[in-house]
Every structure is written in C-alpha cells, then in structure tokens.
Amino acid sequence: MKPSIGLIGVGLMGHGIALNILKNGYRLTLLAHPGNQPVDDLLSSGAIAKVSACDVAQQSDIVILCVTGSPEVEDVMTNAQGVLKGLRAGATVIDCSTALPESTIRMASLVDDAHGQFLDAPMTRTAQHAREGRLNLLVGGTKEDLARVLPLLRCFAENITHAGAVGAGHALKLLHNFVSLGSAALIAEAAACAAKGGVDPRVFVDALATGGGAGIALDRLKPFILGRDSSGLQFYMSNALKDIQYYANMAGALKAAHAIGDAVADTYREGVTRAGRHAMVPELVSALQSASSAG
C-alpha cells in the first residue's frame, strides 16, 4: 500500500500539491486552518480534514509542511497539539516551506529524537507549476531518506535536486530566491524609473528582452509592466520580503557579503508599506512609481 500523507498548509502552493497527491492515489489528511485556500475540491476527492497538527501526524506516514517560514514551522511542530505530539515512529517529515537553515537543523533533531526522519524540500516555481505537478524541489537530508519518498515527490515535482545534508535545501532556496526576487526588484525599480522618465513601457520591455535584461524575471513582470496584470508571479510581496530577510540573516551569520540583499529587502519593505502584505510581487512596479512620485 502507498503511505498515507498529511499536509499542513493548503495555501497557493499547498493546494496544487494536494491535488496531485490525490490524483496519484495517496490517502491525504489536511490540517483545517483559516489560512487555507478553499478545500472543497480536495475533500470531495477523498481528503480528510483534521483540527490539529497532532491529529494529522497520527494519521500519516509522511507529513508535508507547506507554511510561511521558520516561526510557523517551529510552532506547528512543537506546540501542545503539534506534529511532534502525534508523529509515528519511522514517519518522515518533509518541510517544503522556506525557512532558516539553523531552525531547520533544530527541527530535524527533534524529529530524530522522536524516531522519525526529516527532509527539507523547499520549492521553486509558481502556484501554476504546483497545480501542474511541475515544481522544483531542493532537498536537504540523506540520500536514503530522499529515495524512500521520491515516488511521492515526483507526484508534484518535475525537478528534484539533492542539495546535501539537512538544512542544505533551505540554504539553497534562500540563495535561489535572493537571485530571482532580487532580479524582480531590480527590474521593478527600473520600470518605475522608466515610467517617471516617460519611456514607453513596451519599448522598455523590448529593449530588455532583446538585450542583457532578458530572462524569467522579466517574463514574469512583463504582463504587469504592460497591462497591470499581476498573474505572471503570484507570490506575496510580504513573503518576498521575508525570504530576502532570511537570506540576509543567513549571509550575516556566515560573515558573507549581503549589502545588496539588505537593499533588496528595503525595496520590498517599501513595496509592502505602499501596496500591502498581500500585494503580488509584480505590483512592486506601481508601488515604486508611487514612492518616486511622492518623493
């Protein structure tokens, strides 16, 4: 029989993951939570909802976490009705959140004490890729633990990279997001400057696309620059700010350079202040335009 799966965090990414787990014939238990996306389609496809993370863990051979960041991971793991209270001996916890590696290593140690296994497997790509089962996963943990859960991960991931020991997946995710979200912030600032200078948005985009500014970041921001359509990158600016702050914290702990990371964090902080926590990353373009106008 296939292992039973628990999923904690049915947000934009988690919902797509859940759909693909169910499509591939796994039994799925969800944590009922007000922050979830609507789950009626999941429940009608056979998923079961439980009211505590402990209850989810008690029903599951593998528990997937897909929450916002380290504070949320630590809480759902360690609170009085958390995962660790119900974790089965021999079960595996897979953390698909974006988290600080030092926190990840602490959580993995607690899972080990509970006679379980732990993998950090943060995601890249978008909610659309999650729905299509085409995420990228950056996995930290032993090769043996990864091999055991690989059939499950392949249900919702197209590319799976073994990054190294526990924590390496989250470290690599922070590096990835610094580059990808940093590129988006740079283009957003340039687009805001172009608008203030009277440069036609289509001419601006075409110049970047046929030159050194071409790439995925431009492709994802292009619909907003040209038509105020934010669907090209459905990722909250508040989450982008959190990820960049995590990167800067990691770099600072390593005594590595992070001046650009600090500047990118300041840019997203400005965007969140002006556009709100649930504004999507492409909306940084208009937020920075309003900031420059105010200035």
KOLMARBA-348355 format. One record per residue (C-alpha): chain; residue number from 1; x, y, z; residue in three letters. Coordinates in pm, 1 decimal, padded with zeros to 6 digits. Layout:
<pts>
+-------+-----+----------+----------+----------+-----+
: chain :   n :        x :        y :        z : res :
+-------+-----+----------+----------+----------+-----+
:     A : NUM :        X :        Y :        Z : Ala :
...
+-------+-----+----------+----------+----------+-----+
</pts>
This chain:
<pts>
+-------+-----+----------+----------+----------+-----+
: chain :   n :        x :        y :        z : res :
+-------+-----+----------+----------+----------+-----+
:     A :   1 :  00000.0 :  00000.0 :  00000.0 : Met :
:     A :   2 :  00105.4 :  00357.8 : -00061.4 : Lys :
:     A :   3 :  00199.0 :  00556.3 :  00250.7 : Pro :
:     A :   4 : -00065.3 :  00783.7 :  00399.7 : Ser :
:     A :   5 :  00014.5 :  01153.2 :  00362.3 : Ile :
:     A :   6 : -00051.9 :  01451.5 :  00587.5 : Gly :
:     A :   7 : -00037.0 :  01808.2 :  00457.5 : Leu :
:     A :   8 : -00013.5 :  02114.3 :  00678.5 : Ile :
:     A :   9 : -00052.4 :  02438.5 :  00484.8 : Gly :
:     A :  10 : -00300.3 :  02441.4 :  00195.5 : Val :
:     A :  11 : -00209.2 :  02781.7 :  00056.1 : Gly :
:     A :  12 : -00139.9 :  02881.4 : -00303.7 : Leu :
:     A :  13 :  00134.6 :  02618.6 : -00336.7 : Met :
:     A :  14 : -00002.6 :  02358.6 : -00096.4 : Gly :
:     A :  15 : -00335.0 :  02335.4 : -00276.3 : His :
:     A :  16 : -00165.8 :  02233.0 : -00601.1 : Gly :
:     A :  17 :  00048.7 :  01981.7 : -00414.2 : Ile :
:     A :  18 : -00262.3 :  01833.1 : -00252.1 : Ala :
:     A :  19 : -00440.1 :  01797.8 : -00586.4 : Leu :
:     A :  20 : -00152.1 :  01599.1 : -00732.5 : Asn :
:     A :  21 : -00113.7 :  01377.9 : -00425.6 : Ile :
:     A :  22 : -00480.2 :  01282.5 : -00454.5 : Leu :
:     A :  23 : -00458.2 :  01231.2 : -00831.1 : Lys :
:     A :  24 : -00183.3 :  00976.7 : -00771.7 : Asn :
:     A :  25 : -00390.9 :  00764.7 : -00536.8 : Gly :
:     A :  26 : -00249.9 :  00858.7 : -00195.9 : Tyr :
:     A :  27 : -00465.4 :  00893.9 :  00113.7 : Arg :
:     A :  28 : -00444.1 :  01255.7 :  00225.6 : Leu :
:     A :  29 : -00517.3 :  01420.8 :  00560.3 : Thr :
:     A :  30 : -00523.5 :  01802.4 :  00577.0 : Leu :
:     A :  31 : -00495.0 :  02042.0 :  00867.7 : Leu :
:     A :  32 : -00810.0 :  02256.8 :  00878.5 : Ala :
:     A :  33 : -00693.1 :  02617.2 :  00905.6 : His :
:     A :  34 : -00845.1 :  02959.5 :  00824.9 : Pro :
:     A :  35 : -00538.5 :  03042.0 :  00613.1 : Gly :
:     A :  36 : -00608.5 :  02754.6 :  00371.5 : Asn :
:     A :  37 : -00731.0 :  02804.9 :  00019.0 : Gln :
:     A :  38 : -01083.2 :  02661.2 : -00032.0 : Pro :
:     A :  39 : -01056.9 :  02283.4 :  00012.5 : Val :
:     A :  40 : -01400.0 :  02162.4 : -00100.8 : Asp :
:     A :  41 : -01249.8 :  02013.0 : -00416.9 : Asp :
:     A :  42 : -00989.7 :  01827.0 : -00210.3 : Leu :
:     A :  43 : -01246.5 :  01692.6 :  00035.0 : Leu :
:     A :  44 : -01472.7 :  01580.2 : -00248.6 : Ser :
:     A :  45 : -01174.0 :  01393.4 : -00394.4 : Ser :
:     A :  46 : -01122.7 :  01197.4 : -00073.5 : Gly :
:     A :  47 : -00907.0 :  01415.0 :  00151.4 : Ala :
:     A :  48 : -00988.6 :  01423.6 :  00523.1 : Ile :
:     A :  49 : -00953.6 :  01736.8 :  00739.3 : Ala :
:     A :  50 : -00831.6 :  01729.5 :  01100.0 : Lys :
:     A :  51 : -00836.1 :  02011.1 :  01353.5 : Val :
:     A :  52 : -00481.2 :  01976.7 :  01491.4 : Ser :
:     A :  53 : -00135.2 :  01903.4 :  01355.2 : Ala :
:     A :  54 : -00110.9 :  01622.9 :  01611.7 : Cys :
:     A :  55 : -00419.4 :  01459.1 :  01458.5 : Asp :
:     A :  56 : -00272.0 :  01494.0 :  01108.6 : Val :
:     A :  57 :  00055.5 :  01333.8 :  01217.7 : Ala :
:     A :  58 : -00124.1 :  01043.7 :  01387.7 : Gln :
:     A :  59 : -00289.9 :  00958.6 :  01055.8 : Gln :
:     A :  60 :  00021.8 :  00990.0 :  00839.9 : Ser :
:     A :  61 :  00333.5 :  00801.5 :  00736.9 : Asp :
:     A :  62 :  00467.1 :  01118.0 :  00573.1 : Ile :
:     A :  63 :  00386.5 :  01472.1 :  00690.6 : Val :
:     A :  64 :  00442.8 :  01759.6 :  00446.5 : Ile :
:     A :  65 :  00476.4 :  02113.9 :  00583.0 : Leu :
:     A :  66 :  00395.7 :  02399.0 :  00345.3 : Cys :
:     A :  67 :  00372.3 :  02702.5 :  00573.3 : Val :
:     A :  68 :  00516.6 :  03054.0 :  00557.6 : Thr :
:     A :  69 :  00850.7 :  03039.4 :  00739.1 : Gly :
:     A :  70 :  01054.9 :  02930.5 :  01040.0 : Ser :
:     A :  71 :  00825.3 :  03067.6 :  01316.3 : Pro :
:     A :  72 :  00528.1 :  02886.5 :  01163.2 : Glu :
:     A :  73 :  00725.5 :  02563.0 :  01113.0 : Val :
:     A :  74 :  00851.1 :  02568.3 :  01471.7 : Glu :
:     A :  75 :  00503.5 :  02636.8 :  01608.2 : Asp :
:     A :  76 :  00324.9 :  02366.6 :  01409.5 : Val :
:     A :  77 :  00595.9 :  02117.3 :  01502.2 : Met :
:     A :  78 :  00631.7 :  02190.9 :  01873.9 : Thr :
:     A :  79 :  00307.7 :  02336.7 :  02014.0 : Asn :
:     A :  80 :  00088.9 :  02139.2 :  02253.1 : Ala :
:     A :  81 : -00106.9 :  01990.3 :  01961.2 : Gln :
:     A :  82 :  00183.9 :  01992.7 :  01717.1 : Gly :
:     A :  83 :  00327.2 :  01737.0 :  01476.9 : Val :
:     A :  84 :  00576.4 :  01600.3 :  01728.6 : Leu :
:     A :  85 :  00294.7 :  01506.8 :  01969.0 : Lys :
:     A :  86 :  00143.1 :  01271.3 :  01711.9 : Gly :
:     A :  87 :  00439.0 :  01168.9 :  01493.9 : Leu :
:     A :  88 :  00458.5 :  00795.1 :  01433.9 : Arg :
:     A :  89 :  00789.8 :  00616.0 :  01489.3 : Ala :
:     A :  90 :  00950.6 :  00574.0 :  01147.7 : Gly :
:     A :  91 :  00745.8 :  00854.2 :  00989.6 : Ala :
:     A :  92 :  00901.8 :  01122.2 :  00769.7 : Thr :
:     A :  93 :  00854.2 :  01498.5 :  00793.1 : Val :
:     A :  94 :  00914.3 :  01690.1 :  00468.4 : Ile :
:     A :  95 :  00938.6 :  02066.1 :  00512.2 : Asp :
:     A :  96 :  00853.5 :  02238.6 :  00182.4 : Cys :
:     A :  97 :  00843.8 :  02582.2 :  00346.9 : Ser :
:     A :  98 :  01112.0 :  02849.0 :  00307.7 : Thr :
:     A :  99 :  01299.2 :  02854.7 :  00637.8 : Ala :
:     A : 100 :  01625.0 :  02945.7 :  00807.0 : Leu :
:     A : 101 :  01872.2 :  02653.1 :  00790.3 : Pro :
:     A : 102 :  01965.1 :  02683.0 :  01159.2 : Glu :
:     A : 103 :  01598.2 :  02641.7 :  01255.2 : Ser :
:     A : 104 :  01565.1 :  02350.9 :  01012.3 : Thr :
:     A : 105 :  01852.6 :  02167.7 :  01176.6 : Ile :
:     A : 106 :  01689.4 :  02212.5 :  01519.0 : Arg :
:     A : 107 :  01356.4 :  02076.6 :  01395.3 : Met :
:     A : 108 :  01530.0 :  01780.9 :  01230.7 : Ala :
:     A : 109 :  01698.2 :  01696.0 :  01560.4 : Ser :
:     A : 110 :  01360.1 :  01689.4 :  01736.7 : Leu :
:     A : 111 :  01219.1 :  01459.6 :  01469.7 : Val :
:     A : 112 :  01520.1 :  01232.4 :  01509.1 : Asp :
:     A : 113 :  01456.8 :  01221.3 :  01885.0 : Asp :
:     A : 114 :  01100.8 :  01108.2 :  01802.1 : Ala :
:     A : 115 :  01244.4 :  00824.3 :  01586.8 : His :
:     A : 116 :  01141.3 :  00985.7 :  01259.6 : Gly :
:     A : 117 :  01319.2 :  01117.2 :  00952.1 : Gln :
:     A : 118 :  01336.5 :  01477.5 :  00830.2 : Phe :
:     A : 119 :  01392.1 :  01631.1 :  00487.9 : Leu :
:     A : 120 :  01387.7 :  01997.7 :  00395.9 : Asp :
:     A : 121 :  01247.5 :  02025.1 :  00043.7 : Ala :
:     A : 122 :  01167.8 :  02388.7 : -00035.9 : Pro :
:     A : 123 :  01001.8 :  02464.5 : -00367.3 : Met :
:     A : 124 :  01079.5 :  02692.7 : -00656.5 : Thr :
:     A : 125 :  00847.6 :  02793.7 : -00942.9 : Arg :
:     A : 126 :  00488.9 :  02914.0 : -00905.4 : Thr :
:     A : 127 :  00141.0 :  02810.9 : -00790.2 : Ala :
:     A : 128 :  00057.3 :  02726.2 : -01151.4 : Gln :
:     A : 129 :  00350.9 :  02482.4 : -01161.1 : His :
:     A : 130 :  00223.0 :  02332.4 : -00833.2 : Ala :
:     A : 131 : -00115.2 :  02267.3 : -00993.2 : Arg :
:     A : 132 :  00057.8 :  02113.4 : -01296.0 : Glu :
:     A : 133 :  00280.0 :  01889.8 : -01079.8 : Gly :
:     A : 134 :  00591.2 :  02064.6 : -01215.8 : Arg :
:     A : 135 :  00756.8 :  02221.8 : -00911.7 : Leu :
:     A : 136 :  01130.5 :  02218.0 : -00848.1 : Asn :
:     A : 137 :  01242.3 :  02081.1 : -00510.1 : Leu :
:     A : 138 :  01577.1 :  02148.1 : -00339.3 : Leu :
:     A : 139 :  01620.9 :  01868.4 : -00087.6 : Val :
:     A : 140 :  01836.1 :  01850.1 :  00224.0 : Gly :
:     A : 141 :  01875.4 :  01518.6 :  00405.9 : Gly :
:     A : 142 :  02025.0 :  01176.0 :  00349.6 : Thr :
:     A : 143 :  02012.0 :  01013.5 :  00008.4 : Lys :
:     A : 144 :  01843.2 :  00712.1 :  00166.9 : Glu :
:     A : 145 :  01560.3 :  00919.2 :  00317.8 : Asp :
:     A : 146 :  01514.1 :  01100.2 : -00013.6 : Leu :
:     A : 147 :  01498.0 :  00771.6 : -00205.9 : Ala :
:     A : 148 :  01217.1 :  00644.7 :  00020.5 : Arg :
:     A : 149 :  00990.2 :  00941.4 : -00051.3 : Val :
:     A : 150 :  01089.4 :  01001.1 : -00413.9 : Leu :
:     A : 151 :  00772.5 :  00842.7 : -00562.1 : Pro :
:     A : 152 :  00562.0 :  01087.8 : -00359.6 : Leu :
:     A : 153 :  00774.1 :  01390.5 : -00451.2 : Leu :
:     A : 154 :  00751.4 :  01302.7 : -00819.4 : Arg :
:     A : 155 :  00372.3 :  01344.3 : -00795.8 : Cys :
:     A : 156 :  00413.9 :  01720.6 : -00771.6 : Phe :
:     A : 157 :  00773.8 :  01797.0 : -00874.6 : Ala :
:     A : 158 :  00939.3 :  01791.9 : -01213.8 : Glu :
:     A : 159 :  01297.7 :  01854.3 : -01099.8 : Asn :
:     A : 160 :  01432.9 :  01723.8 : -00768.2 : Ile :
:     A : 161 :  01783.3 :  01828.2 : -00662.1 : Thr :
:     A : 162 :  01963.7 :  01670.4 : -00366.4 : His :
:     A : 163 :  02136.8 :  01973.2 : -00213.4 : Ala :
:     A : 164 :  02320.0 :  01792.0 :  00068.1 : Gly :
:     A : 165 :  02263.4 :  01731.3 :  00438.2 : Ala :
:     A : 166 :  01963.8 :  01857.5 :  00637.0 : Val :
:     A : 167 :  01945.9 :  02237.0 :  00604.2 : Gly :
:     A : 168 :  02118.4 :  02246.0 :  00266.0 : Ala :
:     A : 169 :  01786.1 :  02256.2 :  00082.7 : Gly :
:     A : 170 :  01675.4 :  02564.3 :  00271.7 : His :
:     A : 171 :  02015.3 :  02731.5 :  00227.6 : Ala :
:     A : 172 :  01999.3 :  02674.4 : -00147.9 : Leu :
:     A : 173 :  01639.5 :  02803.8 : -00159.1 : Lys :
:     A : 174 :  01745.6 :  03129.7 :  00008.5 : Leu :
:     A : 175 :  02026.2 :  03171.6 : -00245.2 : Leu :
:     A : 176 :  01782.5 :  03099.6 : -00528.0 : His :
:     A : 177 :  01520.8 :  03343.2 : -00401.0 : Asn :
:     A : 178 :  01775.2 :  03616.8 : -00345.9 : Phe :
:     A : 179 :  01871.4 :  03592.4 : -00712.2 : Val :
:     A : 180 :  01517.5 :  03552.3 : -00851.1 : Ser :
:     A : 181 :  01340.3 :  03805.0 : -00626.7 : Leu :
:     A : 182 :  01638.9 :  04038.7 : -00639.0 : Gly :
:     A : 183 :  01618.5 :  04036.1 : -01018.5 : Ser :
:     A : 184 :  01246.0 :  04112.4 : -00999.7 : Ala :
:     A : 185 :  01309.1 :  04404.7 : -00763.3 : Ala :
:     A : 186 :  01578.8 :  04544.4 : -00991.3 : Leu :
:     A : 187 :  01350.1 :  04529.3 : -01296.1 : Ile :
:     A : 188 :  01059.4 :  04677.6 : -01098.3 : Ala :
:     A : 189 :  01272.2 :  04973.5 : -00992.1 : Glu :
:     A : 190 :  01394.5 :  05025.0 : -01347.6 : Ala :
:     A : 191 :  01035.5 :  05008.1 : -01478.1 : Ala :
:     A : 192 :  00925.5 :  05269.5 : -01222.8 : Ala :
:     A : 193 :  01214.3 :  05495.0 : -01327.0 : Cys :
:     A : 194 :  01130.9 :  05442.1 : -01695.1 : Ala :
:     A : 195 :  00769.9 :  05545.8 : -01633.8 : Ala :
:     A : 196 :  00879.1 :  05858.9 : -01449.5 : Lys :
:     A : 197 :  01111.5 :  05940.8 : -01739.1 : Gly :
:     A : 198 :  00839.6 :  05899.4 : -01998.3 : Gly :
:     A : 199 :  00979.9 :  05583.1 : -02160.3 : Val :
:     A : 200 :  00709.4 :  05381.0 : -02332.6 : Asp :
:     A : 201 :  00658.2 :  05056.8 : -02135.1 : Pro :
:     A : 202 :  00660.1 :  04837.7 : -02446.7 : Arg :
:     A : 203 :  00982.4 :  04996.7 : -02570.2 : Val :
:     A : 204 :  01133.3 :  04944.6 : -02223.0 : Phe :
:     A : 205 :  01034.8 :  04576.1 : -02213.5 : Val :
:     A : 206 :  01150.3 :  04511.7 : -02570.6 : Asp :
:     A : 207 :  01488.8 :  04672.4 : -02502.1 : Ala :
:     A : 208 :  01545.1 :  04445.6 : -02200.4 : Leu :
:     A : 209 :  01409.5 :  04135.5 : -02376.1 : Ala :
:     A : 210 :  01647.5 :  04172.0 : -02670.6 : Thr :
:     A : 211 :  01943.4 :  04265.3 : -02452.0 : Gly :
:     A : 212 :  02100.4 :  04188.7 : -02117.6 : Gly :
:     A : 213 :  01774.6 :  04216.4 : -01924.6 : Gly :
:     A : 214 :  01612.4 :  03912.0 : -02082.4 : Ala :
:     A : 215 :  01510.1 :  03625.8 : -01856.0 : Gly :
:     A : 216 :  01242.4 :  03470.3 : -01637.6 : Ile :
:     A : 217 :  01215.3 :  03771.1 : -01403.7 : Ala :
:     A : 218 :  01131.3 :  04000.0 : -01695.0 : Leu :
:     A : 219 :  00888.2 :  03744.7 : -01839.6 : Asp :
:     A : 220 :  00700.2 :  03732.6 : -01508.7 : Arg :
:     A : 221 :  00688.0 :  04111.3 : -01462.7 : Leu :
:     A : 222 :  00611.9 :  04193.2 : -01827.2 : Lys :
:     A : 223 :  00230.1 :  04146.4 : -01800.9 : Pro :
:     A : 224 :  00218.1 :  04396.8 : -01514.5 : Phe :
:     A : 225 :  00451.5 :  04649.6 : -01675.6 : Ile :
:     A : 226 :  00242.1 :  04644.3 : -01994.2 : Leu :
:     A : 227 : -00110.0 :  04583.7 : -01864.0 : Gly :
:     A : 228 : -00115.9 :  04585.5 : -01482.1 : Arg :
:     A : 229 : -00173.3 :  04208.0 : -01480.0 : Asp :
:     A : 230 : -00003.4 :  04058.1 : -01172.2 : Ser :
:     A : 231 : -00076.3 :  03693.7 : -01257.9 : Ser :
:     A : 232 :  00272.1 :  03636.3 : -01400.4 : Gly :
:     A : 233 :  00413.8 :  03596.8 : -01049.4 : Leu :
:     A : 234 :  00156.7 :  03503.9 : -00785.4 : Gln :
:     A : 235 :  00378.5 :  03549.6 : -00481.7 : Phe :
:     A : 236 :  00301.4 :  03789.6 : -00199.1 : Tyr :
:     A : 237 :  00540.2 :  04080.2 : -00152.1 : Met :
:     A : 238 :  00537.5 :  04011.7 :  00222.3 : Ser :
:     A : 239 :  00670.5 :  03660.2 :  00154.8 : Asn :
:     A : 240 :  00934.3 :  03804.8 : -00078.1 : Ala :
:     A : 241 :  01042.8 :  04040.9 :  00200.0 : Leu :
:     A : 242 :  01059.4 :  03751.0 :  00445.7 : Lys :
:     A : 243 :  01270.1 :  03539.5 :  00208.5 : Asp :
:     A : 244 :  01517.0 :  03820.9 :  00140.4 : Ile :
:     A : 245 :  01547.3 :  03893.3 :  00512.2 : Gln :
:     A : 246 :  01618.7 :  03524.0 :  00569.8 : Tyr :
:     A : 247 :  01888.3 :  03538.5 :  00302.4 : Tyr :
:     A : 248 :  02049.5 :  03844.2 :  00463.5 : Ala :
:     A : 249 :  02034.9 :  03675.9 :  00806.5 : Asn :
:     A : 250 :  02198.8 :  03362.2 :  00668.0 : Met :
:     A : 251 :  02467.9 :  03562.2 :  00488.6 : Ala :
:     A : 252 :  02532.6 :  03769.2 :  00800.5 : Gly :
:     A : 253 :  02572.4 :  03456.4 :  01014.7 : Ala :
:     A : 254 :  02823.4 :  03325.7 :  00759.5 : Leu :
:     A : 255 :  03004.0 :  03663.5 :  00754.5 : Lys :
:     A : 256 :  02935.3 :  03678.7 :  00380.3 : Ala :
:     A : 257 :  02859.7 :  03996.0 :  00184.7 : Ala :
:     A : 258 :  02492.2 :  04095.2 :  00192.7 : His :
:     A : 259 :  02478.0 :  04468.7 :  00115.7 : Ala :
:     A : 260 :  02272.4 :  04404.1 : -00199.3 : Ile :
:     A : 261 :  02046.3 :  04169.4 : -00002.4 : Gly :
:     A : 262 :  01983.4 :  04445.4 :  00252.2 : Asp :
:     A : 263 :  01897.3 :  04689.7 : -00027.5 : Ala :
:     A : 264 :  01657.5 :  04439.6 : -00189.7 : Val :
:     A : 265 :  01489.9 :  04386.7 :  00149.2 : Ala :
:     A : 266 :  01447.2 :  04763.6 :  00184.5 : Asp :
:     A : 267 :  01286.6 :  04773.4 : -00161.0 : Thr :
:     A : 268 :  01031.9 :  04502.7 : -00076.2 : Tyr :
:     A : 269 :  00967.9 :  04666.6 :  00260.6 : Arg :
:     A : 270 :  00876.0 :  04985.4 :  00074.8 : Glu :
:     A : 271 :  00650.7 :  04782.6 : -00153.6 : Gly :
:     A : 272 :  00469.2 :  04616.4 :  00136.5 : Val :
:     A : 273 :  00421.5 :  04952.6 :  00309.3 : Thr :
:     A : 274 :  00267.0 :  05108.2 : -00000.1 : Arg :
:     A : 275 :  00079.5 :  04816.3 : -00158.1 : Ala :
:     A : 276 :  00000.2 :  04588.9 :  00138.3 : Gly :
:     A : 277 :  00114.9 :  04246.6 :  00256.6 : Arg :
:     A : 278 : -00097.2 :  04055.9 :  00005.0 : His :
:     A : 279 :  00006.2 :  04255.6 : -00299.4 : Ala :
:     A : 280 :  00180.8 :  04034.4 : -00554.8 : Met :
:     A : 281 :  00547.3 :  04087.1 : -00644.0 : Val :
:     A : 282 :  00474.9 :  04244.7 : -00987.7 : Pro :
:     A : 283 :  00281.2 :  04518.6 : -00806.4 : Glu :
:     A : 284 :  00618.0 :  04640.0 : -00676.5 : Leu :
:     A : 285 :  00641.6 :  04831.2 : -01007.2 : Val :
:     A : 286 :  00344.8 :  05055.9 : -00923.5 : Ser :
:     A : 287 :  00442.9 :  05077.9 : -00556.3 : Ala :
:     A : 288 :  00783.1 :  05215.3 : -00653.8 : Leu :
:     A : 289 :  00623.3 :  05451.3 : -00904.3 : Gln :
:     A : 290 :  00407.8 :  05596.4 : -00628.2 : Ser :
:     A : 291 :  00710.6 :  05616.5 : -00399.4 : Ala :
:     A : 292 :  00911.5 :  05809.9 : -00657.7 : Ser :
:     A : 293 :  00613.1 :  06040.9 : -00722.1 : Ser :
:     A : 294 :  00579.5 :  06110.7 : -00350.6 : Ala :
:     A : 295 :  00949.6 :  06181.2 : -00330.9 : Gly :
+-------+-----+----------+----------+----------+-----+
</pts>
